Amino acid sequence: MKPKKFSIADRIVSFSFAITGIIKLVKREHNARIHLVVICMVLPLGWYFSLNSTEWSFIAITISLVLITELLNTAIESVCDLIEPNHNINVEDAKDYAAGATLIAAIAAVIVGGIIFMPKMWNAWFTYFM
């Protein structure tokens, strides 16, 4: 089979599917909304504390990691539920592993956020109150 030629229109359609997936995630998944609330708190804090480019890079990577794992976790759960709607230990394991990946990403994000923001918040607190 001959490869399909590059098409801008096809790329636009492809992006629209990806954006639709992100919108569905936010609409349907409670944890994704929690992640977005945290993101909406972290970004203004980053601007307030004038993060440098390295700190912003770590924030961007950890935000991306959490959102990517949440998307993959949701995709795995959806496929598992489609393939086996009844209880199945293997499906349960797969869903637990995917959820575990998201939890690890979220924990890593909290650690990175703590490393970046705690010294700045500590200094701001001491500057203001001392």
C-alpha angles and dihedrals in degrees: 000000000000116000115253116254119251112268129185090206091055090050091052090051089048091053091048090056090051093049090047089054092053092048091049090050092054093044096046108031120071093198091055089056090051089052090051092051089052091048089051088055097044098050096057090044089054091052092045092053093041096234115208122237093266092052091047089050092055091046091050092048094049093046089050092047093053094047093045093050091047090052093047092045091053092047092050092048091049094050092045092051090049095049097043116017091173124073111282124170093220092052090046090052093049091050092047092050091051091048089048090055090054091048092052090050091050092049090049089051091052091050093049091046090050093050091050102037107031096070090046093048091045091052092046091050093050092045092051100041103031 
